[in-house]
Amino acid sequence: MAEEEKAQPIRNSDATSDCMRRLIKAIEDWANKESQRGEFELSAFGVTLAKDIINFSLIRPSDLRACKRIQTSIGTVLRHIDRQREEMNSKIDQMHVRFAQEIEELDLRIVRDRKEFRRYVDTVRHAEEFGELHDSVKATADNIDSQMMGGIARPPIS
C-alpha cells in the first residue's frame, strides 16, 4: 500500500469514489435496459423499484446528474404504470356501467356470470396494485428529481 493511501481513510479515498461511480453506472445501465423491455417486464421493474432495494437518496446529486438515464428510466416506468392504472380504472368504470345495467335489467338479481365477476375482482386488484406501484415509483422519481436539483432528499414513503 502506498504511503499516501495509508494516510487517507478508505471511506474518503479515490478508490472508494471510483467504486461508487462504477456501481451507479451499473445501476444506470440496468435501469436503462429494464426500461426498454415489454409491458410485463416494465411492471416488474416498477415492483423492483418499489421495494426500495436501491436507496437513491444516498446517491450524491452530482452522481445522479451524471447518470441521466436513471431519471429517464424511472420516468419511463412511471408513465407505464400510469397508463396501466388508467387502463385498469377505465375497465373498472366500463364494468361498473355494464354491471349497473345488468342489475337494473335483472331487477337487482345476482350477476350470473361468475367468470366476468371474477375478472372484475381481478381487475380491481390489479388496479389497486398499480395504484400502489405508482405511488411508490412516483416517490422514487420525486426523490431523484429533488436530488438532481441539489435539494435535500427525503426517504420515499413505503
C-alpha positions as CSV (number, residue, x, y, z in Angstrom):
1,M,0.0,0.0,0.0
2,A,1.4,3.4,-0.9
3,E,2.2,5.9,1.8
4,E,-0.5,8.3,0.6
5,E,-3.1,5.6,0.7
6,K,-2.4,4.8,4.3
7,A,-2.8,8.5,5.3
8,Q,-6.3,8.8,3.8
9,P,-9.2,6.9,5.3
10,I,-10.6,4.3,2.9
11,R,-14.1,6.0,3.1
12,N,-12.7,9.2,1.5
13,S,-10.3,7.5,-0.9
14,D,-10.3,7.9,-4.6
15,A,-10.7,4.1,-4.8
16,T,-14.0,4.3,-2.9
17,S,-15.2,7.2,-5.1
18,D,-14.3,5.2,-8.2
19,C,-16.1,2.1,-6.8
20,M,-19.2,4.1,-6.1
21,R,-19.2,5.6,-9.6
22,R,-18.9,2.1,-11.1
23,L,-21.8,0.9,-9.0
24,I,-24.0,3.9,-10.0
25,K,-23.1,3.4,-13.7
26,A,-24.1,-0.3,-13.3
27,I,-27.4,0.8,-11.8
28,E,-27.9,3.2,-14.6
29,D,-27.2,0.6,-17.3
30,W,-29.5,-1.9,-15.5
31,A,-32.3,0.6,-15.2
32,N,-31.9,1.7,-18.8
33,K,-32.1,-2.0,-20.1
34,E,-35.2,-2.7,-17.9
35,S,-37.0,0.4,-19.1
36,Q,-36.7,-0.8,-22.7
37,R,-38.4,-4.1,-22.1
38,G,-42.1,-5.1,-22.7
39,E,-45.1,-4.1,-20.7
40,F,-45.0,-7.0,-18.2
41,E,-41.3,-6.6,-17.6
42,L,-41.8,-2.8,-17.1
43,S,-44.3,-3.6,-14.4
44,A,-41.8,-6.0,-12.8
45,F,-39.2,-3.2,-13.0
46,G,-41.7,-1.0,-11.2
47,V,-42.2,-3.6,-8.5
48,T,-38.5,-3.9,-8.1
49,L,-38.0,-0.2,-7.7
50,A,-40.9,-0.1,-5.2
51,K,-39.1,-2.5,-2.9
52,D,-36.5,0.3,-2.3
53,I,-33.6,-2.1,-2.7
54,I,-31.7,0.9,-4.2
55,N,-31.8,3.9,-1.9
56,F,-31.4,6.7,-4.4
57,S,-31.4,9.3,-1.6
58,L,-27.9,8.1,-0.6
59,I,-26.5,8.8,-4.1
60,R,-24.9,12.2,-4.3
61,P,-26.9,14.7,-6.6
62,S,-23.8,15.2,-8.7
63,D,-23.6,11.5,-9.4
64,L,-27.3,11.4,-10.3
65,R,-26.9,14.3,-12.6
66,A,-24.1,12.4,-14.3
67,C,-26.3,9.4,-14.8
68,K,-29.4,11.0,-16.5
69,R,-30.6,7.6,-17.8
70,I,-31.6,6.7,-14.3
71,Q,-34.1,9.5,-14.2
72,T,-35.2,8.7,-17.8
73,S,-35.7,5.0,-17.0
74,I,-37.7,5.7,-13.9
75,G,-39.8,8.2,-15.8
76,T,-40.5,5.5,-18.4
77,V,-41.7,3.0,-15.8
78,L,-43.7,5.7,-14.1
79,R,-45.5,6.6,-17.4
80,H,-46.1,2.8,-18.0
81,I,-47.6,2.4,-14.5
82,D,-49.8,5.5,-15.1
83,R,-51.0,4.0,-18.4
84,Q,-51.7,0.7,-16.8
85,R,-53.5,2.3,-13.8
86,E,-55.6,4.4,-16.2
87,E,-56.4,1.4,-18.3
88,M,-57.5,-0.7,-15.3
89,N,-59.6,2.2,-13.9
90,S,-61.2,2.6,-17.3
91,K,-62.0,-1.1,-17.4
92,I,-63.5,-0.9,-13.9
93,D,-65.6,2.1,-15.0
94,Q,-66.8,0.2,-18.0
95,M,-67.6,-2.8,-15.9
96,H,-69.4,-0.7,-13.3
97,V,-71.7,0.7,-16.1
98,R,-72.3,-2.7,-17.5
99,F,-73.0,-4.3,-14.1
100,A,-75.4,-1.4,-13.2
101,Q,-77.3,-2.1,-16.5
102,E,-77.4,-5.8,-15.9
103,I,-78.6,-5.4,-12.3
104,E,-81.3,-3.0,-13.5
105,E,-82.3,-5.3,-16.3
106,L,-82.4,-8.3,-14.0
107,D,-84.3,-6.4,-11.4
108,L,-81.5,-6.5,-8.8
109,R,-80.8,-10.2,-9.3
110,I,-77.3,-11.6,-8.7
111,V,-75.0,-11.2,-11.5
112,R,-74.9,-14.7,-13.1
113,D,-71.7,-14.6,-14.9
114,R,-69.2,-15.6,-12.3
115,K,-66.3,-15.6,-14.7
116,E,-67.0,-12.0,-15.6
117,F,-67.3,-11.1,-11.9
118,R,-64.0,-12.9,-11.2
119,R,-62.4,-10.8,-14.0
120,Y,-63.8,-7.7,-12.4
121,V,-62.4,-8.6,-9.0
122,D,-59.0,-9.4,-10.6
123,T,-59.1,-6.1,-12.4
124,V,-59.9,-4.2,-9.2
125,R,-57.0,-6.0,-7.5
126,H,-54.6,-5.1,-10.4
127,A,-55.8,-1.5,-10.4
128,E,-55.0,-1.3,-6.6
129,E,-51.6,-2.9,-7.2
130,F,-50.8,-0.4,-10.0
131,G,-52.0,2.4,-7.8
132,E,-49.7,1.4,-5.0
133,L,-46.9,0.9,-7.5
134,H,-47.5,4.3,-8.9
135,D,-47.3,5.9,-5.5
136,S,-44.1,4.1,-4.6
137,V,-42.3,4.7,-8.0
138,K,-43.6,8.4,-8.0
139,A,-42.0,8.9,-4.6
140,T,-38.7,7.5,-6.0
141,A,-39.0,9.7,-9.1
142,D,-39.7,12.8,-6.9
143,N,-36.7,11.9,-4.7
144,I,-34.4,11.6,-7.7
145,D,-35.8,14.9,-9.1
146,S,-35.1,16.5,-5.7
147,Q,-31.6,15.0,-5.7
148,M,-30.9,16.2,-9.2
149,M,-31.9,19.8,-8.2
150,G,-29.4,19.6,-5.4
151,G,-32.1,19.6,-2.7
152,I,-32.3,17.6,0.4
153,A,-33.9,14.3,-0.5
154,R,-36.5,12.7,1.7
155,P,-36.8,9.0,2.0
156,P,-39.6,7.5,-0.1
157,I,-42.8,6.5,1.8
158,S,-43.2,2.8,1.9
